[in-house]
Amino acid sequence: MKITKGTKRVIIYGGVLTGIIACYTLLFEPLMKYESKMMNDISLKTELLNRYKTTLEGRTDIEARSRRAKTIIERTKNRIFFAKTHVLAAAQLQSIIQNSAGRHNVMIKSINMKKMEKPVQSNLKTRVDGYNTISLQLITYSNIKGLIDFLYELETAAKFININSVTIKGEIVKEASRLDAILIVEGLAEVES
């Protein structure tokens, strides 16, 4: 059997076509799959990198907020009375009260430390997250301007001082401008014992 020219051409073209298909199937298709897989990996890693960049950019904001919070905490700690006992904390509060009273001509008849109460389940707490409230009861007399300035100075003091209650009685007997006042003054203290 003799192969004719036409048959030769068909066999050659068929062989070339089979070679092209085999080359595509065995060589190019795996390369294209590998390329698409690599493109997917690159896009996933780029997305992950962008998330890390966003986190790093947010880190400076978080650090700034952390520094602000630490500053606020330090300022707040500077406003709290620190003492070994409740009595020493009350003495610190009493010293501030007496200095302020002297500046505003407020005469203090007596200062009594109120007994520490156990924490209660109401809005008025005597213990707040490791801090105790120290309370002093003052009996004073002064003129109205001195009393107002005295109360204002206590409320705006560098330490946490709160005027819990004020009872004012006007004396008409000798001095028309004399006011007797009973005050309950509280301060926030961290006590070791």
C-alpha positions as CSV (number, residue, x, y, z in Angstrom):
1,M,0.0,0.0,0.0
2,K,1.2,3.3,-1.1
3,I,0.6,6.5,0.7
4,T,-0.7,9.1,-1.6
5,K,0.2,12.8,-1.4
6,G,-3.2,13.7,0.0
7,T,-3.0,11.0,2.6
8,K,0.4,12.3,3.6
9,R,-0.9,15.8,4.0
10,V,-3.8,14.6,6.1
11,I,-1.4,12.5,8.3
12,I,1.1,15.5,8.6
13,Y,-1.7,18.0,9.4
14,G,-3.2,15.5,11.8
15,G,0.1,14.9,13.5
16,V,0.8,18.7,13.7
17,L,-2.7,19.2,15.1
18,T,-2.3,16.4,17.6
19,G,1.1,17.8,18.6
20,I,-0.4,21.3,19.1
21,I,-3.3,19.9,21.1
22,A,-0.9,17.8,23.2
23,C,1.5,20.8,23.7
24,Y,-1.5,23.0,24.8
25,T,-2.9,20.3,27.1
26,L,0.4,19.3,28.6
27,L,2.3,22.6,28.7
28,F,0.2,25.7,28.2
29,E,-2.9,24.7,30.2
30,P,-1.0,23.9,33.4
31,L,1.0,27.2,33.0
32,M,-2.3,29.1,32.6
33,K,-3.8,27.4,35.6
34,Y,-0.6,28.2,37.6
35,E,-0.7,31.8,36.5
36,S,-4.4,32.2,37.5
37,K,-3.6,30.5,40.9
38,M,-0.7,32.9,41.4
39,M,-2.9,35.9,40.4
40,N,-5.4,34.8,43.1
41,D,-2.7,34.4,45.6
42,I,-1.3,37.8,44.8
43,S,-4.8,39.4,45.1
44,L,-5.4,37.7,48.5
45,K,-2.0,38.8,49.8
46,T,-2.5,42.3,48.5
47,E,-5.8,42.4,50.3
48,L,-4.2,41.1,53.5
49,L,-1.4,43.7,53.1
50,N,-3.9,46.5,52.7
51,R,-5.7,45.3,55.9
52,Y,-2.3,45.4,57.8
53,K,-1.6,48.9,56.4
54,T,-5.0,50.0,57.6
55,T,-4.3,48.5,61.0
56,L,-0.9,50.2,61.2
57,E,-2.5,53.6,60.2
58,G,-5.1,53.1,62.9
59,R,-2.3,52.2,65.4
60,T,-1.2,55.8,65.6
61,D,-4.7,56.9,66.4
62,I,-5.0,54.2,69.0
63,E,-1.6,55.2,70.5
64,A,-2.8,58.9,70.6
65,R,-6.0,57.9,72.4
66,S,-4.0,55.7,74.8
67,R,-1.7,58.6,75.6
68,R,-4.7,60.9,76.2
69,A,-6.3,58.3,78.4
70,K,-3.1,57.9,80.5
71,T,-2.9,61.7,80.8
72,I,-6.4,61.9,82.1
73,I,-5.8,59.1,84.5
74,E,-2.7,60.8,85.9
75,R,-4.6,64.1,86.3
76,T,-7.4,62.3,88.0
77,K,-5.0,60.5,90.4
78,N,-3.5,63.9,91.3
79,R,-7.0,65.0,92.4
80,I,-7.5,62.1,94.8
81,F,-6.3,62.0,98.5
82,F,-3.8,59.3,99.2
83,A,-3.2,58.2,102.7
84,K,-2.5,55.1,104.9
85,T,-5.7,55.5,106.9
86,H,-9.1,57.2,106.6
87,V,-8.1,59.6,109.4
88,L,-5.0,60.8,107.5
89,A,-7.1,61.3,104.4
90,A,-9.6,63.3,106.4
91,A,-6.7,65.4,107.9
92,Q,-5.6,66.3,104.3
93,L,-9.2,67.3,103.5
94,Q,-9.4,69.3,106.7
95,S,-6.2,71.1,105.9
96,I,-7.6,72.3,102.5
97,I,-10.8,73.4,104.2
98,Q,-9.1,75.3,106.9
99,N,-6.8,77.1,104.4
100,S,-9.8,78.1,102.3
101,A,-11.8,79.2,105.3
102,G,-8.9,81.4,106.4
103,R,-8.7,83.1,103.0
104,H,-12.5,84.0,103.0
105,N,-12.9,84.9,106.7
106,V,-15.1,81.9,107.4
107,M,-14.9,80.8,111.1
108,I,-15.0,77.1,111.7
109,K,-16.7,76.2,115.0
110,S,-16.1,72.5,114.6
111,I,-15.1,69.8,112.2
112,N,-16.2,66.2,112.7
113,M,-15.3,63.2,110.7
114,K,-18.4,61.3,109.7
115,K,-18.3,57.6,110.3
116,M,-17.5,55.5,107.2
117,E,-20.6,53.8,105.9
118,K,-20.8,50.5,104.2
119,P,-21.4,50.6,100.5
120,V,-25.0,50.8,99.5
121,Q,-26.9,49.9,96.3
122,S,-28.0,53.4,95.5
123,N,-26.7,56.5,93.7
124,L,-24.7,57.5,96.8
125,K,-21.8,55.2,97.1
126,T,-19.1,55.4,99.8
127,R,-16.7,53.2,97.8
128,V,-16.1,53.6,94.1
129,D,-13.7,51.2,92.4
130,G,-11.2,51.0,95.2
131,Y,-11.7,54.6,96.3
132,N,-13.4,55.7,99.5
133,T,-15.4,58.8,100.2
134,I,-14.3,60.6,103.3
135,S,-16.9,62.9,104.8
136,L,-16.5,65.8,107.2
137,Q,-19.2,67.8,108.9
138,L,-18.4,71.5,109.4
139,I,-20.2,74.1,111.5
140,T,-19.2,77.5,110.4
141,Y,-20.2,81.2,110.6
142,S,-19.3,84.0,108.3
143,N,-20.9,86.7,106.1
144,I,-22.7,85.7,102.9
145,K,-19.9,86.8,100.5
146,G,-17.3,84.9,102.5
147,L,-19.5,81.8,102.6
148,I,-20.2,81.9,98.9
149,D,-16.5,82.3,98.0
150,F,-15.5,79.6,100.5
151,L,-18.0,77.1,98.9
152,Y,-16.9,78.0,95.4
153,E,-13.3,77.5,96.3
154,L,-14.0,74.1,97.8
155,E,-16.0,73.0,94.7
156,T,-13.3,74.1,92.3
157,A,-10.3,72.9,94.4
158,A,-7.5,70.9,92.8
159,K,-8.6,67.8,94.7
160,F,-12.0,66.0,94.3
161,I,-14.0,67.8,96.9
162,N,-17.8,67.7,96.9
163,I,-20.2,69.7,99.1
164,N,-22.9,67.1,99.8
165,S,-25.2,69.3,101.9
166,V,-25.5,72.9,103.1
167,T,-27.8,74.1,105.9
168,I,-27.8,77.9,106.5
169,K,-29.3,79.7,109.4
170,G,-29.4,83.5,109.7
171,E,-28.6,84.9,113.1
172,I,-30.4,88.2,113.7
173,V,-29.3,88.6,117.3
174,K,-26.0,90.6,117.2
175,E,-24.8,90.7,113.6
176,A,-27.2,91.1,110.7
177,S,-24.7,89.7,108.2
178,R,-23.7,86.6,110.2
179,L,-24.7,83.2,108.7
180,D,-24.3,80.0,110.6
181,A,-23.9,77.0,108.2
182,I,-23.7,73.3,108.6
183,L,-21.8,71.7,105.7
184,I,-21.1,68.1,104.8
185,V,-18.0,68.0,102.6
186,E,-16.7,64.9,100.9
187,G,-13.5,64.0,99.2
188,L,-12.4,60.9,97.2
189,A,-9.5,59.0,98.8
190,E,-7.4,55.9,98.2
191,V,-6.6,54.4,101.5
192,E,-4.1,51.6,102.0
193,S,-5.7,49.9,105.0
